[in-house]
Amino acid sequence: MSGDDYAALSKAQLFERLAEGLTGGVTVVTPNQRLAQTLSREFDAKQAAQGRSAWESADILPYSAFVQRCYEDAMYSEFASALPILLTPAQEQALWEDIIRRSDAGGALLAIPETAAVAADAWKTAHAWRLLDSLRSGQLNEDATAFRDWCAQYSLRCERDRHIDAASLPDLVAARMHESGMRKPKLLAVYGFDIRTRQQEALFDALQAAGTEVLVSAREAREASVLRLACVDARDEIGRAAAWARARLEADPKARIGIVVPDLAERRKALMRTFRTVMASLFPGAKQEPLPFNISLGEALTSYPLVQAACLILELAGREIEFGRASLLIRSPFIAAGEAEAAGRARLDLELRRRAEPAINLERLLDTLAAAGAGALAPELAQGLRKLAEFRKSDLFAARAPSQWARAITAALQLMGFPDKGRSLDSAEYQTLKKWHEVVAGFALLDRVSAKMGYAEAVGRLRRLAAGTLFQPEAPNAPVQVLGVLESAGIEFDHLWVMGLTDDAWPIHPRPNPFLPLEAQRKARVPEASIEATLALDAAITRGWLAAAGEVVLSHPQAEGERKLLPSPLLRDLPQAALELPVYPRHRDLIHAAARIEAIEDSVAPPLAAAAALTGGTAVITDQSACPFRAFARHRLEAKSPEVPHAGLDAMERGILVHRVLAGAWGELKTKTRLDAIGEGELEALLARSAGEALARLKRDRPATLSGRFAEVEKGRLARLARAWLEMEREARGDDFSVAAVEDKRELVIGPLTLRGKLDRVDELEDGRRIVIDYKSTADPPGAWLGERPDAPQLPLYLIASEPNAVAIAFAQVKAGAMKFSALAADETLLPVYKSLPDIGWDAQVAEWRKVLAALAAQFAAGEAAVQPKNPQTTCRNCDLQPLCRIHERLRAPVPDQDGDDEG
């Protein structure tokens, strides 16, 4: 019998039959879980409205659940031993992956899991629409030929191991339906199907042949007020839909409101954000009262923080992990003592960022943690990681069956205290943990179809299972339901809004499965296989929407960026109209509006205490000159952005190495005379030794980077760079000099401040005069030392506070191909620099520096902390304090984000 020949049953009649309970023997099957739940609630509400206090639950379930129930009933019958074992979805995926990986075609594939998923979908479609015979055709393309071979292997494996999958299960149930041991309903109501596959109709026919009365039912058509609404763009459309839903809810708190979104997965976050904002002021303190909307589509299980923590533990126990991910784990509240040690772990994380590499393994992390003081800051964390490292060595290397890996993975998580027993899980977290345990249990069942595997493969497969599991914690039924297209089928509403109906989104573009012959898909009228089939289905769905509620709004955005969009051709006959909606203030705006804000201009901090310890050394004066607030924030509040581990060496580390190599070289050479006299081989050995010592010192903080071939290359680079600098000095500086100090730490007193500094180098000439030198990879011009707010006051500060009788200050630019001095001096013959004499004379310039630097020190000590960057376009460009000082609000424009030169 064709599905069109089934008798029809109204919804009211269906509910009357369901009210008969078990004696009526009525079962209702729906195309999806959402419609089954909605029908069950409507039936219960109808029974309550009739004054009943108790009634038998209606037997309403989705089609897939009905088929599986029939199979499970058969498993308890006398012919159970003859039935194959049903594969779980995870087992099906694993079997397809294994078959494809072993095939000739699989050798050329880069994404086997993704290919397996498409193949499984093709297998399901082929069964649903009876397309398997089309694969026996001699005219198949390369993809279809490969799929035919995979199908043959899949069938052989299932037959050999007595397996069956969800795609084949309806055929098995239909074939067994005539047997007396099969439990069948007296009446089967097929409710809300816009389209029925050939496989579904075959099962319904088998039921009818076995004595079950099969009827079709659907909601009654309603007279609706239909409106087509054009919105500016997707953001405007979502905002209007949210405001409309709230307005209808305020008018009738019991109203059933539906929002249908064709591309729900892509828009989920925007919908959640906007609806939460618009609805939040209905329930101030929404943490305690659930918001009145529900988005039906769940998120990947791996997107939930609790599951992320579990995956991070397993990733850390593997070969290597990105530091950013390890940092998330260290700060996670879901591992042992996560909240109790939160402050210590935050400080530990900051220290790790200074020392760690961009990628790190468990052993290196433990070493770095020990060096950073983890034992004192986070003892529970350190202990858990040590246990995990020991477990890794003893239990995570051999090949094992999935069930063994499931036990080992559970044990590894427990060693890290996952989930933290000292922290109570809320309802959503508890449900998430329960779902994670279900995924791990499902992974353990892969023994039936998978061989032994290594740890990396096991964790990767488990993570893919979790990522493919859509999950949403259960919540009370909400009056506003945000649904996808298929979930909206058959559901009645009081008010319905369908959005996103542009010509490129609706009807949906055909997406035939690439593994099945296209002509066969079109001939069978497989949905989405052809324009005709897609148009017919989407037109039927659209007609269903128009009859699903008393008020129906169909909307579409008119633009996406600069691209203009047109309405769907299925809407063009509907009149376009305007829709007046109230404007709802955001909850935060209501809070701000109720506040009494007092504005106080305060740019002066408490004066610095006389004995206060300062960090930053000469940078205190540099920052005070650049921006008083920067100096206050960095050196009194100690505000700074967390460091980000970097690959290789950064500019600062390379500069430190150059400083140390030249310090080591001059520490042995001592004088220009010695430099002139040293032999080539001896100089080469000296520089190699200095470079090696410099690298060894830095290696204590960067052991992984400064090892192996990279360290050798860097050592050679440093030696060549130092050699080039010394050759320049040997040739350009004629008079003899001695190096009086290198890397010399000194106490610098300027005005009311006592700072610490380290002079790179001080040269002493034959007549006793001295020159203060600072190495730079890129030297500032002498103008950076001048003015009321000098850009680079470091060298003048060294001169005033440490070498007051020096006759020159100089930047030594140690840069391949551009070796030079940048200097100001009392005598232009002191250094090989053109026009090094200050315009106002050396003595006057020194006096000016003394006055300027003392004034800057006094300002800092007095607490002057105004947000006054010297030049916002350059001073603020690379400053990390913008979120704190909010300079962009003061300037009414964002500071340009450009790459600046490295600061020395």
C-alpha positions in Angstrom: 0.0 0.0 0.0 1.3 3.5 -0.8 1.7 6.0 2.0 -0.9 8.2 0.3 -3.5 5.5 0.8 -3.3 5.6 4.6 -6.5 6.9 6.3 -6.2 10.3 8.0 -6.9 11.1 11.7 -7.3 14.6 13.1 -5.3 15.7 16.0 -8.3 15.9 18.2 -9.3 12.3 17.3 -5.8 11.2 17.9 -5.8 12.6 21.4 -9.1 10.9 22.1 -7.6 7.5 21.0 -4.5 8.2 23.1 -6.7 8.9 26.1 -7.8 5.2 26.0 -4.4 4.3 27.4 -2.9 0.8 27.0 -6.2 -0.7 26.0 -6.3 1.5 23.0 -2.9 0.3 21.9 -2.1 3.5 20.1 1.4 4.5 19.2 2.4 7.8 17.6 5.6 8.2 15.6 7.0 11.6 14.7 9.9 12.6 12.5 12.0 14.0 15.4 12.3 14.1 19.2 11.2 17.7 19.5 7.8 17.1 18.0 7.3 13.9 20.1 8.0 15.9 23.3 5.7 18.8 22.2 2.8 16.4 21.4 3.3 14.7 24.8 3.1 18.0 26.6 0.0 19.0 24.6 -1.7 15.7 25.4 -0.9 16.0 29.1 -2.2 19.6 29.2 -5.4 18.5 27.5 -5.9 15.8 30.1 -5.3 18.2 32.9 -7.7 20.7 31.4 -10.4 18.1 31.4 -10.0 17.9 35.2 -8.1 14.6 35.4 -5.6 14.1 38.1 -4.0 11.0 36.7 -3.8 9.4 33.3 -1.7 6.9 31.4 1.2 8.4 29.5 0.8 8.7 25.8 3.0 6.4 23.7 4.6 9.1 21.5 8.1 8.7 20.2 10.3 9.6 17.2 10.5 7.2 14.3 14.1 6.1 15.1 13.2 5.3 18.7 10.2 3.3 17.5 12.3 1.2 15.2 14.9 0.5 18.0 12.1 -0.4 20.4 10.8 -2.9 18.0 14.3 -4.4 17.7 14.7 -4.5 21.5 11.4 -6.2 21.9 12.5 -8.8 19.4 15.7 -9.3 21.4 13.5 -10.7 24.2 11.5 -13.0 21.9 12.1 -16.7 21.1 14.1 -15.8 18.0 16.5 -13.4 19.8 19.5 -15.7 19.1 19.0 -15.3 15.4 19.2 -11.5 15.5 22.4 -9.5 14.8 23.8 -7.0 17.4 23.0 -3.4 16.8 26.0 -1.1 16.4 26.2 2.2 18.1 26.8 5.3 16.0 30.4 5.4 17.3 30.9 1.8 16.3 29.5 2.5 12.8 31.9 5.4 12.4 34.9 3.4 13.6 34.0 0.5 11.2 33.7 2.8 8.2 37.0 4.5 9.1 38.8 1.1 9.3 37.4 -0.1 6.0 38.3 3.1 4.2 41.8 3.2 5.8 42.5 -0.3 4.6 41.1 0.2 1.0 43.2 1.2 -2.0 41.3 4.5 -2.3 41.8 5.3 1.3 45.6 5.6 0.8 45.1 8.9 -1.0 42.8 10.4 1.5 43.9 13.0 4.0 40.7 13.2 6.1 39.5 9.7 6.7 37.1 10.4 9.7 35.4 13.1 7.6 35.2 10.8 4.6 33.8 8.0 6.8 31.0 10.3 8.0 30.0 11.1 4.4 30.2 7.4 3.5 28.0 6.5 6.5 25.5 9.2 5.4 25.5 7.8 1.8 24.9 4.3 3.2 21.9 5.6 5.2 20.5 7.5 2.2 20.9 4.4 0.0 18.8 2.3 2.4 16.2 5.0 3.0 15.6 5.6 -0.7 16.4 2.1 -2.1 19.5 3.2 -4.1 21.9 0.3 -3.4 21.0 -1.3 -6.8 22.2 1.9 -8.6 25.8 1.0 -7.3 25.7 -2.1 -9.5 25.7 0.0 -12.6 28.8 -0.2 -14.7 28.9 3.6 -15.2 30.1 4.9 -11.9 32.4 7.8 -11.3 35.5 7.3 -9.1 33.8 8.3 -5.9 30.8 6.0 -6.4 33.2 3.1 -7.4 35.2 3.5 -4.2 32.0 3.7 -2.2 30.6 0.5 -3.8 33.8 -1.3 -2.7 33.5 0.1 0.8 29.9 -1.0 1.0 30.9 -4.5 0.0 33.5 -4.7 2.8 31.1 -3.1 5.3 28.4 -5.6 4.5 30.9 -8.5 4.7 32.2 -7.3 8.1 28.6 -6.9 9.5 27.6 -10.3 8.2 30.7 -12.0 9.5 30.5 -10.5 13.0 26.6 -10.6 13.1 26.2 -6.8 13.3 23.5 -4.5 12.0 23.4 -0.7 11.9 20.7 1.9 12.2 20.4 2.3 8.4 19.5 -1.4 8.0 17.5 -1.9 11.2 14.1 -0.8 9.7 14.4 -3.5 7.0 15.1 -6.1 9.7 12.2 -5.0 11.8 9.9 -5.0 8.7 11.0 -8.5 7.7 10.2 -9.8 11.3 7.0 -7.9 11.8 4.8 -10.9 10.7 6.2 -13.1 13.4 4.1 -13.7 16.4 6.8 -12.8 18.9 6.9 -9.2 17.7 5.0 -6.8 19.8 2.9 -4.4 17.6 0.6 -1.6 18.3 -3.1 -1.8 17.4 -2.9 1.6 15.8 0.1 3.5 14.5 -0.3 7.2 13.9 2.3 8.7 11.6 2.3 12.3 12.7 3.9 15.4 11.2 5.9 13.9 8.3 6.5 16.4 5.5 8.1 13.5 3.5 8.4 9.8 4.1 11.2 7.7 2.7 10.7 4.5 0.8 12.1 2.5 3.7 9.7 4.2 6.1 6.7 3.4 3.9 7.9 -0.2 3.6 7.9 -0.6 7.4 4.5 1.0 7.7 3.2 -1.3 5.0 4.7 -4.3 6.9 3.0 -3.2 10.1 -0.3 -2.8 8.3 0.1 -6.3 6.7 0.8 -7.7 10.2 -2.5 -6.3 11.5 -1.7 -2.9 12.7 -3.9 0.0 11.6 -1.7 2.7 10.1 -3.1 6.2 10.0 -1.6 9.6 9.2 -2.2 12.6 11.3 -1.0 16.2 11.5 -2.0 19.5 13.1 -5.0 21.2 11.7 -4.5 24.2 9.4 -5.1 27.5 11.1 -6.2 30.9 9.8 -3.1 33.0 10.2 -2.1 36.6 10.0 1.0 36.4 7.7 3.6 39.2 7.4 6.7 39.4 5.3 9.3 41.6 6.9 12.5 43.0 5.3 15.3 43.7 7.8 18.5 45.7 7.4 20.8 42.8 8.0 21.1 39.6 10.1 21.9 41.5 13.3 18.8 43.7 12.8 16.7 40.7 12.0 17.7 38.8 15.2 17.2 42.0 17.3 13.7 42.5 15.9 12.8 38.8 16.4 13.9 39.0 20.1 12.0 42.2 20.7 8.9 40.7 19.0 9.1 37.5 21.1 9.4 39.5 24.3 6.4 41.7 23.4 4.2 38.7 22.6 5.4 37.1 25.9 4.6 40.2 27.9 1.1 40.3 26.3 0.4 36.6 27.1 2.9 34.8 29.4 1.4 31.5 28.4 1.8 32.0 24.7 3.7 29.4 22.6 6.2 31.3 20.6 8.5 29.8 17.9 11.5 31.3 16.2 12.7 29.1 13.2 16.2 29.7 11.9 17.3 27.8 8.8 21.0 28.2 9.6 20.7 27.8 13.3 24.2 26.3 13.9 25.9 29.3 12.3 23.7 31.9 14.1 23.5 30.1 17.5 25.9 32.4 19.4 24.5 35.6 18.0 20.9 34.4 18.8 21.9 33.5 22.4 23.7 36.8 22.9 20.8 38.9 21.6 17.9 37.0 23.1 19.7 37.0 26.5 20.3 40.7 26.3 16.6 41.5 25.3 15.0 39.0 27.7 17.4 39.6 30.7 15.5 42.6 32.1 12.4 40.5 32.4 14.1 38.7 35.1 16.7 40.8 37.0 19.1 38.3 38.5 18.6 35.7 35.7 21.0 33.3 37.4 18.2 32.4 39.7 15.3 32.4 37.3 15.7 30.6 33.9 15.4 32.9 30.9 12.1 32.4 29.0 13.7 31.0 25.8 15.4 27.8 24.7 17.7 27.2 21.7 17.1 23.7 20.6 20.4 23.0 19.0 23.0 21.9 21.4 26.8 22.6 21.2 29.6 20.2 20.8 30.4 18.5 24.1 34.0 19.6 23.8 32.9 23.3 24.0 31.9 22.9 27.6 34.6 23.9 30.1 34.4 20.8 32.1 35.0 18.5 29.1 37.7 20.9 27.9 39.5 20.3 31.1 39.3 16.5 30.7 40.6 16.7 27.1 43.4 19.0 28.2 44.6 16.5 30.8 44.6 13.8 28.2 46.4 16.0 25.7 49.0 16.9 28.3 49.6 13.2 29.0 50.5 12.8 25.3 53.6 14.0 23.4 53.3 17.8 23.4 50.7 20.5 24.0 50.5 24.2 23.2 51.4 26.3 26.2 48.2 28.2 25.9 46.2 25.0 26.4 48.4 23.9 29.2 47.8 27.3 30.8 44.1 26.7 30.6 44.5 23.4 32.4 46.6 24.9 35.2 44.0 27.5 35.9 41.0 25.2 35.5 38.6 24.9 38.4 37.7 21.4 37.5 41.0 19.7 38.7 42.0 19.0 42.3 42.1 22.1 44.4 41.3 24.3 41.4 39.5 26.9 43.5 41.6 26.5 46.7 44.8 27.1 44.8 43.4 29.6 42.3 45.5 32.6 43.4 48.7 30.6 43.6 48.1 29.0 40.2 47.5 32.4 38.6 50.8 33.6 39.9 52.4 30.4 38.8 51.0 30.8 35.3 52.5 34.3 35.1 55.9 32.9 36.0 55.5 30.0 33.5 54.9 32.5 30.7 58.3 33.9 31.2 60.0 30.5 31.1 58.0 28.2 28.9 58.1 27.4 25.2 55.1 27.8 22.9 54.8 24.0 22.9 55.6 21.9 26.0 55.4 18.3 27.2 54.5 17.0 30.6 58.2 16.4 31.7 59.3 19.9 30.6 56.2 21.4 32.3 57.1 19.7 35.6 60.7 21.0 35.3 59.5 24.5 34.6 57.0 24.4 37.4 59.7 23.3 39.9 61.9 26.2 38.8 59.0 28.6 39.2 58.2 27.5 42.7 55.1 25.3 42.1 55.7 23.4 45.4 54.9 26.5 47.4 52.3 28.2 45.1 50.3 25.1 44.0 51.3 21.9 45.8 48.2 19.9 44.9 48.7 20.8 41.2 52.4 19.8 41.3 51.5 16.5 43.0 48.8 15.7 40.5 51.1 16.4 37.6 53.8 14.2 39.1 51.4 11.3 39.5 50.2 11.8 35.9 53.8 11.7 34.7 54.5 8.5 36.5 51.2 7.0 35.2 52.1 8.1 31.7 55.4 6.2 31.8 53.9 3.0 33.1 50.5 2.8 31.5 50.1 5.1 28.4 52.6 3.7 25.9 51.5 0.2 24.9 48.8 -0.6 22.3 45.5 -1.5 23.9 41.9 -2.2 23.2 39.4 0.7 23.5 37.9 -0.7 26.7 41.3 -0.8 28.3 42.0 2.7 27.1 38.7 3.9 28.6 39.8 2.5 32.0 43.3 4.1 31.7 41.8 7.4 30.6 39.5 7.4 33.6 42.4 6.6 35.9 44.5 9.4 34.4 41.7 11.9 35.0 41.3 10.8 38.6 45.0 11.3 39.2 44.5 14.9 38.4 41.5 15.1 40.7 39.0 15.5 37.8 36.4 16.7 38.7 37.5 18.6 41.7 35.8 17.0 44.7 36.2 20.2 46.7 33.9 22.1 44.3 30.2 21.3 44.0 29.0 21.0 40.4 25.9 22.9 39.5 23.1 21.2 37.5 24.4 22.0 34.1 28.0 20.8 35.0 26.6 17.6 36.6 24.7 16.8 33.4 27.8 17.6 31.3 29.9 15.3 33.4 27.3 12.5 33.0 27.3 13.0 29.2 31.1 12.8 29.2 30.9 9.5 31.1 28.5 8.2 28.5 30.9 9.2 25.7 33.8 7.4 27.4 31.5 4.3 27.9 30.6 4.5 24.2 34.3 4.6 23.3 34.9 1.5 25.4 32.3 -0.4 23.2 34.6 0.1 20.2 36.2 -3.3 21.1 33.6 -4.9 18.9 34.8 -3.2 15.7 38.3 -1.8 16.4 41.8 -3.3 16.9 44.2 -2.3 19.5 45.5 1.2 19.2 48.1 3.6 20.7 47.4 6.4 23.2 47.4 9.2 20.6 44.9 7.4 18.4 42.7 6.5 21.4 42.6 10.1 22.7 42.0 11.5 19.2 39.1 9.1 18.6 37.6 9.9 22.0 37.9 13.6 21.3 36.2 13.2 17.9 33.4 11.3 19.6 33.0 14.1 22.1 33.2 16.8 19.4 30.5 15.0 17.4 28.2 14.8 20.4 25.8 17.7 20.5 24.7 18.4 24.0 22.5 20.9 25.9 21.8 20.6 29.6 18.1 20.0 30.4 16.1 23.1 31.4 12.5 23.8 32.2 10.2 24.1 29.2 10.4 27.7 28.0 7.6 29.6 26.2 10.0 30.8 23.4 11.5 28.0 21.4 14.3 28.7 18.9 14.3 25.8 16.4 15.9 24.6 13.2 13.8 23.9 10.1 13.4 20.2 10.6 12.6 20.5 14.3 9.7 22.9 13.5 7.8 20.3 11.5 4.4 19.6 12.8 4.6 21.9 15.9 1.8 24.4 16.6 2.5 27.9 18.0 0.5 30.9 18.9 3.1 33.1 17.3 5.8 32.1 14.8 8.7 34.0 13.3 10.9 32.4 10.6 14.1 34.3 9.8 16.9 34.2 7.3 14.6 33.5 4.2 16.8 35.0 1.5 17.0 33.6 -2.0 20.4 32.0 -1.4 19.2 30.3 1.8 15.7 29.2 1.0 15.0 27.0 -0.8 18.1 25.2 0.4 20.6 24.6 -2.4 20.8 21.0 -3.6 23.6 19.0 -1.9 23.6 15.5 -3.3 25.8 12.9 -1.6 29.0 12.6 -3.8 29.2 8.8 -3.2 25.8 8.0 -4.8 25.0 8.2 -8.5 23.4 11.6 -9.0 20.8 10.4 -11.5 19.6 7.7 -9.1 19.2 10.3 -6.3 17.3 12.6 -8.6 15.0 9.8 -9.9 14.2 8.7 -6.3 13.5 12.4 -5.5 15.9 12.4 -2.6 15.6 15.7 -0.7 18.5 18.1 -1.5 19.6 15.9 -4.4 18.0 18.0 -7.0 16.5 21.5 -7.4 13.0 20.0 -8.0 13.1 17.8 -4.9 14.5 20.5 -2.7 12.0 23.0 -4.0 9.0 20.7 -3.5 10.1 19.8 0.1 10.9 23.4 1.1 7.6 24.7 -0.5 5.7 22.1 1.6 7.6 23.2 4.8 6.8 26.9 4.0 3.1 26.0 3.6 3.3 24.3 7.0 4.7 27.4 8.6 1.9 29.5 7.2 -0.6 27.2 8.9 1.3 26.7 12.1 0.3 29.7 14.2 -2.2 32.5 14.4 0.5 35.1 13.7 3.3 34.3 11.3 6.2 36.6 10.5 8.6 35.6 7.6 11.7 37.8 7.6 14.8 38.2 5.5 17.8 40.5 5.7 18.4 42.9 2.8 22.2 43.0 3.0 25.2 41.1 4.2 28.0 43.5 4.5 28.0 45.4 1.2 26.3 42.5 -0.6 22.6 43.0 -1.3 20.2 40.1 -0.6 16.9 39.3 -2.1 13.9 37.5 -0.4 13.3 33.9 -1.1 11.2 33.2 -4.2 8.8 31.2 -2.0 8.0 34.5 -0.2 7.7 37.0 -3.1 3.9 36.6 -3.4 3.5 37.6 0.3 2.9 41.3 0.9 5.7 43.1 2.7 4.7 45.2 5.6 6.2 47.1 8.6 6.1 45.8 12.1 6.1 48.2 15.1 8.1 46.8 18.0 8.9 48.3 21.4 12.5 49.2 22.1 13.7 47.4 25.2 16.6 48.8 27.2 19.4 46.4 28.0 19.6 45.3 31.6 23.0 46.9 32.0 21.5 50.2 30.7 18.8 50.1 33.4 21.5 49.6 36.0 23.5 52.5 34.7 20.5 54.7 34.4 19.6 54.1 38.1 23.1 54.8 39.3 24.2 58.1 40.8 27.6 58.7 39.2 29.9 61.3 40.6 32.8 62.4 38.3 36.0 63.3 40.0 39.1 64.6 38.2 42.0 62.8 40.0 45.4 62.6 38.3 47.6 62.7 41.5 48.3 59.5 43.5 49.5 59.4 47.1 53.2 60.5 47.3 55.8 57.8 47.2 56.9 56.7 50.7 60.5 57.6 51.4 61.7 54.0 51.8 59.4 52.5 49.1 61.0 49.8 46.9 60.8 50.5 43.2 60.9 48.0 40.3 61.9 48.9 36.8 65.2 50.7 37.4 65.8 53.5 34.9 62.5 52.6 33.2 60.8 54.6 35.9 62.2 57.9 34.4 61.7 56.7 30.9 58.0 55.9 31.5 57.4 59.1 33.5 58.7 61.1 30.6 56.6 59.2 28.1 53.4 59.2 30.1 53.0 59.9 33.9 50.2 57.3 34.2 52.3 54.6 32.5 55.0 55.2 35.2 52.5 55.0 38.0 50.7 51.9 36.7 53.9 50.0 35.9 56.1 50.9 38.8 53.7 51.5 41.7 50.7 49.3 40.7 52.9 46.8 38.9 50.3 46.5 36.2 51.5 44.6 33.1 50.1 42.2 30.6 50.9 38.5 31.0 53.8 37.4 28.7 53.1 35.1 25.8 55.6 32.2 25.3 57.4 32.6 22.0 59.3 30.4 19.6 63.0 30.9 19.4 64.5 34.1 20.9 62.8 37.5 20.9 64.4 40.8 20.4 65.1 41.4 24.1 66.7 38.0 24.5 68.9 38.5 21.5 69.9 41.9 22.8 70.8 40.4 26.2 73.0 37.8 24.4 74.9 40.5 22.5 75.4 42.5 25.6 76.9 39.5 27.4 79.1 38.4 24.6 80.7 41.9 24.3 80.9 42.2 28.0 82.8 38.9 28.1 85.1 39.9 25.3 86.0 43.3 26.8 86.3 41.7 30.2 89.3 39.8 28.8 90.6 42.4 26.3 90.5 45.3 28.7 92.2 47.8 26.3 92.2 49.0 22.7 95.9 48.1 22.6 95.1 44.5 23.4 92.4 44.5 20.7 94.9 45.7 18.2 97.4 43.1 19.1 95.3 40.0 19.5 95.7 37.4 16.8 92.9 36.2 14.6 92.7 32.7 16.0 92.9 34.0 19.6 90.2 36.5 19.0 88.0 33.9 17.3 88.4 31.6 20.3 87.7 34.4 22.7 84.5 35.3 21.0 83.4 31.7 20.7 84.0 31.3 24.5 82.1 34.5 25.3 79.2 33.4 23.1 79.1 30.0 24.7 79.0 31.5 28.2 76.3 33.9 27.2 74.1 31.2 25.8 74.7 29.0 28.9 73.4 31.7 31.2 70.3 32.2 29.1 69.8 28.5 28.7 68.8 28.2 32.4 65.6 30.0 31.5 65.1 28.7 27.9 66.6 25.1 28.0 64.5 23.7 25.2 65.2 26.6 22.8 68.9 26.9 23.4 69.8 23.3 22.7 71.0 21.3 19.7 71.5 22.8 16.3 69.7 26.1 17.1 72.2 26.8 19.9 75.2 26.2 17.6 73.8 28.5 14.9 73.1 31.2 17.5 76.6 30.9 18.9 78.1 31.4 15.5 75.8 34.4 14.8 76.8 36.0 18.1 80.5 35.5 17.5 80.3 37.0 14.0 78.3 40.0 15.2 80.7 40.7 18.0 83.7 40.3 15.7 82.2 42.8 13.2 81.7 45.3 16.1 85.2 44.9 17.4 86.6 45.3 13.9 84.7 48.6 13.6 86.1 49.9 16.9 89.6 48.7 16.0 89.5 50.7 12.7 87.4 53.7 13.7 88.8 54.6 17.1 92.4 55.7 16.8 93.3 56.6 20.4 93.9 54.0 23.0 91.3 53.4 25.7 90.6 51.0 28.4 87.2 49.5 29.4 86.7 50.5 33.0 83.4 48.7 33.6 81.1 46.2 31.8 77.6 45.1 33.0 78.2 47.2 36.1 75.3 47.3 38.5 75.0 50.7 40.3 72.7 52.6 42.6 71.4 55.8 40.9 70.2 58.7 43.0 68.2 61.3 41.2 66.1 63.8 43.0 64.1 62.0 45.7 64.5 58.6 44.0 67.0 55.9 44.4 67.0 53.5 41.4 69.1 50.6 40.3 70.8 50.5 36.9 73.3 48.5 35.0 75.8 50.2 32.8 76.7 48.2 29.7 80.1 49.7 29.4 82.3 52.7 30.6 85.4 53.5 28.6 88.3 55.4 30.1 90.7 57.4 27.8 94.4 57.8 28.3 93.8 61.2 30.0 91.3 59.8 32.5 88.1 61.1 30.8 85.3 58.6 30.6 82.6 57.7 28.0 79.3 55.9 29.0 78.2 53.4 26.3 75.0 51.5 25.9 74.5 48.7 23.3 71.5 48.8 21.1 70.3 46.7 18.1 68.8 49.9 16.7 70.1 53.1 18.2 68.0 56.2 18.7 69.4 59.5 17.4 70.9 62.0 19.9 67.6 64.0 19.8 66.0 61.2 21.9 68.1 62.5 24.9 66.9 66.1 24.6 63.9 68.2 25.7 61.7 68.4 28.8 60.4 64.9 28.1 63.2 63.0 26.5 62.3 59.7 24.7 65.4 57.9 25.9 66.7 59.4 29.2 68.6 56.2 30.3 72.1 57.4 29.2 71.8 60.9 30.6 70.6 59.4 33.8 73.7 57.1 34.0 75.8 60.2 33.3 74.2 62.4 36.0 73.8 59.8 38.7 76.8 57.5 38.2 79.5 59.1 36.0 79.1 62.9 36.5 82.5 63.6 35.1 82.0 61.6 31.9 82.6 63.6 28.7 80.4 61.6 26.3 77.4 59.3 26.2 76.9 57.0 23.2 74.6 54.3 21.9 76.6 51.6 20.2 74.4 50.2 17.4 75.5 46.5 17.1 73.7 45.6 13.9 74.9 43.5 11.0 75.9 45.8 8.2 75.2 49.0 10.2 77.7 49.2 13.0 78.0 52.8 14.4 78.0 55.1 17.4 75.2 57.6 18.1 76.6 60.1 20.6 76.8 63.5 22.3 80.2 64.5 23.6 82.2 67.4 25.0 84.7 66.9 22.2 83.9 65.8 18.6 87.1 63.9 18.4 86.2 61.5 21.2 84.1 59.1 19.0 83.7 58.5 15.3 80.5 60.5 15.1 79.7 63.5 12.9 78.5 66.5 14.9 78.4 65.0 18.4 78.7 68.3 20.2 75.4 69.5 21.8 74.1 72.8 20.4 74.2 74.5 23.8 77.6 73.1 24.7 78.5 70.1 26.9 78.4 71.7 30.3 75.1 73.4 29.7 73.7 70.2 28.3 74.7 68.3 31.4 73.1 70.9 33.6 69.9 70.8 31.5 69.8 67.0 31.9 70.3 67.3 35.7 67.3 69.7 35.9 65.0 67.7 33.6 65.8 64.3 35.2 65.4 65.7 38.7 62.0 67.2 37.7 60.8 63.9 36.3 61.9 62.0 39.4 60.2 64.6 41.6 56.9 64.3 39.6 56.9 60.5 40.0 57.7 60.7 43.8 54.9 63.3 44.2 52.4 60.9 42.6 51.8 62.8 39.4 49.9 60.2 37.3 48.0 62.1 34.6 47.1 60.3 31.4 49.3 62.5 29.3 51.2 60.6 26.6 53.9 62.6 25.0 52.7 61.7 21.5 49.7 59.3 21.5 50.3 58.1 18.0 53.7 56.7 19.0 53.8 56.6 22.8 50.6 54.5 23.0 51.1 52.4 20.0 52.7 49.4 21.7 51.6 50.2 25.3 49.7 47.4 27.0 47.9 49.7 29.5 45.3 51.1 27.1 42.4 49.1 28.7 43.4 50.6 32.1 43.9 54.3 31.0 41.3 54.2 28.3 43.2 56.6 26.2 41.1 55.8 23.1 38.1 57.3 25.0 40.0 60.5 25.8 41.1 60.8 22.2 37.7 59.8 20.8 39.5 57.5 18.4 41.4 54.3 18.7 45.2 54.4 18.7 46.6 52.9 15.5 47.8 49.3 15.8 51.1 49.3 14.1 54.4 47.6 14.6 56.9 49.8 16.3 60.7 49.5 16.7 62.0 47.4 19.5 62.7 49.3 22.7 66.2 48.9 24.1 
